[in-house]
Amino acid sequence: MAWANGAFPDEFSIHFPPGAPSRILIGANFGLLVTEDAGATWRYSCEPWVVLGSSAALSDVPVLFYQVTADGSALLAAGTEITRSTDTACTWPPSTGLGAGPVILDMFASPTDASLVFAAVGVAPQGGYIVASHDGGKTFDAARLYETTTDLLTGIESSRSQPSTVYATSLSSSGTDAKLLQSTSSGAAGTWTPHSIPTAPDTQPRIMAVDPADANTVYLRVLGGTSDAVVITTDGGRTFQDPFTIRGQLTSFLRATDGTLYAGTINGELYVRKPGANAFDATPLPAPHLRCLGQRFGEPKRVYACGDMVVDGYSLYFSDDGGKTFTPVMKFTQLQGPLACAPVQTNCAAHWNRIQGVLGIGSTVDGGQTGGGGGGSGGGGSHCASAGVDLCCVASLFVLLLRRKSRSRKRPSLTRDPSRHRWRGPALHRGSGNISPAEGPNMKPILYLCAAAAAAACSGGSEGPTGGPVSGAQDVHCRESDGGVKFQHIAASCVATGADAGTIDYGPTMYNAEADDDDCKYHLKFTNTAVRRNENVNFTVTATVKETGAAATSAKLLAEVYLNDTHPAPNTNQKTSEQSGGNYVVGPIQFDAAGQWTVRFHLREDCSDEPPDSPHGHAAFFISVP
């Protein structure tokens, strides 16, 4: 999913329009990137424009996913809207027929029929339905192909080799019954056969792919709290192979032209199953921190991979040797700007100004360098962003202080649950997870680290340098040496503040801009506006529940900010505004002195910190102020 409103630029899907052998599209959290020359140069259509036809610098509604039809048109789903472009991302008229209230849970464009598009729709408080468009997504039929009042629909896809075969996935409201639904009659009402998927309770199934050569083979992703699994059926759902479980988040999957299966994680792990093999094998060398995998249909060898520009150095790579090595193609700093067509040039001007500032594009520092890499210079970029990251990271080596308040009680011990490869506190049970309908392999924003601030610092000018999160060792206090993950179950209710027996138990202040909270209850990641002395700074924080991966909503998040024990932030007008999906905007905050500040985010401050399973949580991060 894309989160353009405050998140650092990241990508989540790649597409290859039929009939345009040199065109590649990348769905990013700030718009749709387009190359017409196989990756040498890139422009984009900004997210506010593609979603709402807006000329704003930020989008209020994030794109959930993009699709490309059989004739090369582009579709996107964002909240309750589907928009479409038949002119290579220039204009985006909205689809009609879906109504005003339903939320788009999934969408799939037939790979063989340019007129046919399926959409899985959710309605409140529960239930949903499947509808189809027979004009390429321009309008959707009123007739419902499938309808449920109790289940959450999580996926929809049709077969390339047998277009009349359509699959959907669902999860019961109790979280105990996951299903693969199959229709061999083009999804017509009354033709769907449900097959139960053997999964653990509270895990959510999603369709990753229907095998392009075999309509009976379906590749599923089953989402758990701390692990994901690849589940495969080769007989249309009547039976399922033993799952291949991945510890962590599965963020990319590809069934390649030669039948090889690739499964990648956000941590840079790539697993490969060769044709005829029964198991996935890990590649010996680390892959990019994978956001997506893709291949042009019929391409015999080349596989593309989306990476993490901050950590990996590039945003797009390719591999010609089955994932053994990856060659850089493009980084976001090589963007040349909005697409050349007039509507995009006009309506994406404000957005482009913002993206240039975030990425450090267009600065004159070291203007003679091109950005380098296997994909060509691409124009419009420089080394300013990476230079800034280097300075920030070198400076962080001198930051040795870890702040830790005195303890009056011990953090509850966390014991292993070998049956689930999770961890839980004593006398705790796993609650029913709140599975987000939008959760999927491309839904997590990128680590911010110090890159955005460093890129902005290169811009020079009268405003002066900017600070930001200090980069350093990644937080691992909720991870075991064998890869096991610890979490603390959170109670549904809490004891009111005031019942604490003593000083709250704080953990150490952490580097970077993503970490688990002190007691392994929540996972937090954040971005921020430019950090300068005596200027207002806002933080955008995304909070998820560690146990389930669900959005941490209604967390009443606030920030405690101080330079040292006797020097808090001077302003007292801080406010928090909760956005959708566990996102919070906190501020304004002012830093009135240069130095290494601490920003501690508190969740559910209205609850006592004393009970081990209290919803109260906290995580502290270093912020450098120049």
Order of alpha helices (4+ residues) and beta strands (2+ residues): beta-beta-beta-beta-alpha-beta-beta-beta-beta-beta-beta-beta-beta-beta-beta-beta-beta-beta-beta-beta-beta-beta-beta-beta-beta-beta-alpha-beta-beta-alpha-alpha-alpha-beta-beta-alpha-beta-beta-beta-beta-beta-beta-beta-beta-beta-beta
